[in-house]
Amino acid sequence: MLVVKKFGGTSVANKERIYNVAKRCMKDYQEGNDVVVVLSAMGKQT
């Protein structure tokens, strides 16, 4: 299955949150899915 995930703002605001996003994406990949990740700007960066 193709899974598309979009993250931005506070969900990628610091390294801990980016790590959590990566873990969520890796979980889908390890379950056998094709994963597309779309990232927008980090919180308070635009």
Residue, then its C-alpha position, 0 to 999 in steps of 0.5 A: m500500500l502507498v502511504v502519504k504522510k504530511f508533516g509541518g509546523t509544530s510536528v517538526a519544530n525541533k529535533e525530538r519532534i522530527y525523531n518522532v515523525a521519523k519513527r512513525c514513518m519507519k513503522d509504516y515502512q517496516e509494515g511493508n508499505d511504500v511511504v511518501v513523506v511531505l515536509s513543510a517548514m518547521g514551526k515559526q520558521t516562515 
